[in-house]
Amino acid sequence: MREYDIIADWYAGDRGRTVGVREALDVVRSLPAGSRIVDIGCGNGVPITEALVHAGYRVVGLDSSAKMLMQFRTNLPGTPAVRGTVQSCPFDGGVFDAAISWGMIFHLTRQDQVRAFASVARILKAGAPFLFTAADVDGDDAGITGTMNGTTFHYYGFTADQYRALLMERGLTLIDVHDDPGVSTYFLARKCL
């Protein structure tokens, strides 16, 4: 994402070291060490990818920002990272035991979110969890805008019931929705068996 290339240096210093870590670790806790996890929208790898790696998981980062991935490779030199988009994940089918996407899905247009869910479902193993943050809004395709460090970002979403239906149509079951007011709404889905 071009916007993250612009703010990558600022973001590295501003991002908290715990944002999303507890939630990500809770989701994968039941998986055995060495399980394969994809961190979609991994950014610079801190803090979520880093926490998953330190917990003993084999993590692959996926991000569209070249500058964020440069920082990722500095922060986690032994962890693979791929430049690409979630709408067309560049991985074989059924290879990941879990997927985490914290702070990224809501930047995708509603149409791209639908493509993303199909792509994530394709790369997950049956029963694998998928944790993502999104905007729980009854909006339209126009979305809303906001700024980070003076750079404009766009945000899009669906209602929880709409997400439930969209995920189900793509082979994912919505398990839980947690609203963290003023922060984000996160959704836990699971690849159907």
Secondary structure, DSSP 8 states (H G I E B T S, - for coil): -HHHHHHHHHHHHHS-SSTTHHHHHHHHTTS-TT-EEEEET-TT-TTHHHHHHHTT-EEEEEES-HHHHHHHHHH-TTS-EEE--GGG--S-TT-BSEEEE-S-GGGS-HHHHHHHHHHHHHHB-TT-EEEEEEEE----TT-EEEEETTEEEEE-EE-HHHHHHHHHHTTEEEEEEEEETTTEEEEEEEE--
